[in-house]
Every structure is written in structure tokens, then in C-alpha cells.
Amino acid sequence: MNNQPKIYVVDDDADLLSAMVEIIEAAGMPVRGFSRGRAMLAELDPEWDGVILSDIRMPEMSGLELLAHSRTMAPGVPFLLITAHGDVRSAVQAIQSGAFDFIEKPAPPEYLLAVIRRALETRRLLLENRRLKERIARGTDLRARLLGRSVAMRNCRRELAAVAPLDIDVLLYGEPGTGKQLAARALHDFSGLNGDFVQVDAATLTEANFAAVMLGQGDDAPVTTPMPHGGTLYLERVNALIPPLQNRLLALMEARRSDARFRVIASAHGSIEQLRQTDAMSDDLYYRLSLAEVELPPLRERESDIYLLLAQFLREAAQRHDRRFPELTQQDLRPYRSYHWPGNLRELRNVAEKLVIGLKVTLQPAAPTAIGARLADDLSYDDAMRDFESSLLRAALQKTGGRKAEAATVLGVPRKRLYLRMKACGLLPAGQD
Ligand SMILES: Nc1ncnc2c1ncn2[C@@H]1O[C@H](COP(=O)(O)OP(=O)(O)OP(=O)(O)O)[C@@H](O)[C@H]1O
């Protein structure tokens, strides 16, 4: 439990005020006293999870006036009024004006504390209920931002919705154009953070400009400091960050103070295996970032989303260029479904744009495989088979982080056979057979 006050007590009578503060404090509840209503209003936050306890009779601003102001400024914060004994008229007026309850003076401490506890519990339930509703709304809202009904996209959205409100950094990975930036933006918007969303491309960072870009220090410093206090730093292509800068980024993340926190959302091209194998990212940075890692799936794995996305991109392009939605037949659309979409959603968006403007759309042929490419060089059957086997073995070893027993399982062959084939393909270091 933090020590932020949970009860504001307002009373112009200094003795009564300190007596009430003492009773509440002795019951273990953080409390703050005010001798003037105005001073309390200056501190009042509509999102506050506390309650107000105020005397009714005060010279500068009466308890009923204070109640009216706090109902406007923070309508959800329960307000308890202390009325004079037997003052039924004020008590009724207080309840009619929206007070949570009234307490007659002099109130026994146990009674006072019981009413305060009930008001606090009501406030807690109200806030919890609101947060739950927001979480549900977030789920549906994400659906409108990151389109797609495929299982891969639904899972991805579920993961994003789960991490959005948490105070943790996130690593987004996936092929170019899969929606990492869109996801980062959505994570920020649904995080509840009030600060800015600042985007920095890690590939443009150098030892010379790091301090200027990241900290706003030095002659080349941008006008606004990019460290978004209470916001999000979206660090694109984090795997392009050179090793000394990875250490500086880590130090910067470690040094975040609780009162000036910012969330880091990093993105990396490709799969986690590629990221780990190419040693593009130090272990320290990877483990610091990978508590929440979310993959944006490639478009070819979301085949069932292609028409839906294309229709949306066509609508947007038609609106942007003030053109008609193009008429497309099933036959026109068929190639799109089996295409491998190397540029993912960005490429699909471009195709939609061309269709609307009436430009020719050319789908790139799939990149020839290594063997396919070498066929042109008169590759013999045996050499081609060895090439193929060697790349298959290497792919299995890469997938399993070099663990041969696991690679054998992946390939569905006994471990001994894997060793023999690795040896035949020259994949075992000398002396290891
Ligand atoms: N699920 C989605 N629904 C609708 N539009 C999407 C979706 N995913 C991506 N897009 C759109 O596709 C385009 C590419 O997305 P984005 O820039 O977020 O990809 P990226 O993964 O960050 O790319 P890169 O890694 O190349 O920077 C953008 O126009 C984006 O609005």
C-alpha cells in the first residue's frame, strides 16, 4: 500500500481537525488535513481513490458549497459531511446534493471510521468496475485498429491487450510491414500513460548523436527532449543498435526514476531466433526487453485476412484520391491469396493504392531458393541434394539453438543419423565425430 493520503479532512477548527486526523491516522489510514476548502480543491484529482470528509459550517466556503464544487471536479469521489447534532435539514440537503453520507457531531471514533471505510470500499469497487469496462473496450477497440479475423491476428491482439496496461517494456518483432509501429501506437494509447509517444529509429543512432537524440543534450539537441516522461519511447529496429549503444540504452532504462518513468517499446525485424543467432542484441538487452515479446505475424500466415484488409485499404485509398472503389472479380483476387507478400501489409496497401488509381499491379515472383538459383549454374543432382540437405540440417540446428538432440527430434531422425548426415555435409567441426 502506498502512503498517498486516502482521506482528505476539511475543518476550519484546528482542534477538531487535528483530533479527526489523529483518529484516522491511528486506524492506519493515510490522511491529510485542510483548514480551508479551497486548498483541498486545489489538490483534488478526479481519478483519486480516496474520500473527502468535511465539516458543514465553515466561514469561507461552507461544506455544502465545497460539496457542490467537488461533485463538479471529481464526481466519483465520495463526500462525507459532518453536520451539527439534530440538524436534519442540512443532513437531508447534503444527501440530496450528492453527499455519500452525513455524520452527526460528535461522532464516536468507531462510527466515523466505519463510515469512512464503507465510502473507501465503494470508491474502490467503482474504480475497479470502470477499469474492467475499459479493459473490455480496449479489446474491441484494438480490433478496429489492428484488423484481421485470422487466429494469428486474434492471438496477437489478445497478447497486446494483456500487456498494454502493465508497467513493463515490450519487444515487438516480425517481418517488415507487419504492423509493429501500429501495434506500438495502440499499446501506448491503451496504456493509460499521459505522456507522449516518441519514435526513434535505432539504426540512425550513433555514438556521436545518442545523447542529443535520446536525452536532448548537446548542441544538436532537438527542441523537445525525446524522453517521454510518463509516455512511450518507441525504438524501431532495436537490433540495428551498435553494441556500445546497447549498453547505453540499458543504462538509460535502468536509471528511469519512478516519478519520471517512460515505457520502452522496441521493435526488431525478423524472428526471435534470427535476433538471437545473429548476435544483433546483447543478452542483457534482450532479457531486459523480452519479458513481454509479441510477434506480429506475416501476412502469408493470415491468408484469411487478405480480402478483408484489401477491402479496407481500397476503401481508404478510394476516399483519399476521391476515386470509385474498383470493381474486382474473383479471378482478379485469386493471385493475392496465394502470393507470399514479402512486404506484408505495407505491400498490400500499395497494391490497393495502385488498383484505385488504375496503375498496373505486378506481384514479385518468390525469390528463388538457393538451389533453384544455382540450377542455372548447371548444378549436378548430387551437389544439389547435398546443398539441400546441408541447408535443411542448418535450419534445424538454427531453430534449436545448435542443440543436436532437439534438431534430430525436429527432423524426425535418430540422433546418430543426424550426426552421420552432418558429418557427410561437412557440418561437424574437425575432431567431433
Ligand atoms: N492489422 C492491421 N490492420 C490494418 N492496417 C495495418 C495492420 N497492420 C499494419 N497495417 C498497416 O500496414 C502498414 C505497415 O504497418 P507498420 O508501419 O506498422 O509496419 P512495421 O512492422 O512497423 O514496418 P517496418 O518494420 O518496416 O517499420 C501501415 O500502413 C499500417 O497502418
Ligand as a Chemical Component Dictionary entry (heavy atoms), coordinates in Angstrom:
data_LIG
# 
_chem_comp.id                   LIG 
_chem_comp.type                 NON-POLYMER 
_chem_comp.pdbx_formal_charge   0 
_chem_comp.three_letter_code    LIG 
# 
loop_
_chem_comp_atom.comp_id 
_chem_comp_atom.atom_id 
_chem_comp_atom.alt_atom_id 
_chem_comp_atom.type_symbol 
_chem_comp_atom.charge 
_chem_comp_atom.model_Cartn_x 
_chem_comp_atom.model_Cartn_y 
_chem_comp_atom.model_Cartn_z 
_chem_comp_atom.pdbx_ordinal 
LIG N1  N1  N 0 -3.571 -5.257 -38.645 1  
LIG C1  C1  C 0 -3.564 -4.162 -39.415 2  
LIG N2  N2  N 0 -4.711 -3.592 -39.777 3  
LIG C2  C2  C 0 -4.732 -2.508 -40.582 4  
LIG N3  N3  N 0 -3.625 -1.934 -41.082 5  
LIG C3  C3  C 0 -2.456 -2.459 -40.759 6  
LIG C4  C4  C 0 -2.350 -3.588 -39.892 7  
LIG N4  N4  N 0 -1.043 -3.886 -39.732 8  
LIG C5  C5  C 0 -0.357 -2.994 -40.454 9  
LIG N5  N5  N 0 -1.184 -2.128 -41.075 10 
LIG C6  C6  C 0 -0.786 -1.043 -41.980 11 
LIG O1  O1  O 0 0.306  -1.551 -42.752 12 
LIG C7  C7  C 0 1.323  -0.567 -42.922 13 
LIG C8  C8  C 0 2.638  -1.049 -42.311 14 
LIG O2  O2  O 0 2.498  -1.131 -40.898 15 
LIG P1  P1  P 0 3.662  -0.658 -39.889 16 
LIG O3  O3  O 0 4.372  0.543  -40.399 17 
LIG O4  O4  O 0 3.078  -0.585 -38.533 18 
LIG O5  O5  O 0 4.624  -1.932 -40.011 19 
LIG P2  P2  P 0 6.048  -2.205 -39.332 20 
LIG O6  O6  O 0 6.041  -3.630 -38.931 21 
LIG O7  O7  O 0 6.306  -1.198 -38.252 22 
LIG O8  O8  O 0 7.026  -1.973 -40.544 23 
LIG P3  P3  P 0 8.625  -1.799 -40.519 24 
LIG O9  O9  O 0 9.170  -2.896 -39.685 25 
LIG O10 O10 O 0 9.001  -1.927 -41.953 26 
LIG O11 O11 O 0 8.888  -0.422 -39.963 27 
LIG C9  C9  C 0 0.801  0.689  -42.256 28 
LIG O12 O12 O 0 0.170  1.459  -43.239 29 
LIG C10 C10 C 0 -0.230 0.172  -41.262 30 
LIG O13 O13 O 0 -1.215 1.117  -40.996 31 
# 
loop_
_chem_comp_bond.comp_id 
_chem_comp_bond.atom_id_1 
_chem_comp_bond.atom_id_2 
_chem_comp_bond.value_order 
_chem_comp_bond.pdbx_ordinal 
LIG N1  C1  SING 1  
LIG C1  N2  SING 2  
LIG C1  C4  DOUB 3  
LIG N2  C2  DOUB 4  
LIG C2  N3  SING 5  
LIG N3  C3  DOUB 6  
LIG C3  C4  SING 7  
LIG C3  N5  SING 8  
LIG C4  N4  SING 9  
LIG N4  C5  DOUB 10 
LIG C5  N5  SING 11 
LIG N5  C6  SING 12 
LIG C6  O1  SING 13 
LIG C6  C10 SING 14 
LIG O1  C7  SING 15 
LIG C7  C8  SING 16 
LIG C7  C9  SING 17 
LIG C8  O2  SING 18 
LIG O2  P1  SING 19 
LIG P1  O3  DOUB 20 
LIG P1  O4  SING 21 
LIG P1  O5  SING 22 
LIG O5  P2  SING 23 
LIG P2  O6  DOUB 24 
LIG P2  O7  SING 25 
LIG P2  O8  SING 26 
LIG O8  P3  SING 27 
LIG P3  O9  DOUB 28 
LIG P3  O10 SING 29 
LIG P3  O11 SING 30 
LIG C9  O12 SING 31 
LIG C9  C10 SING 32 
LIG C10 O13 SING 33 
# 
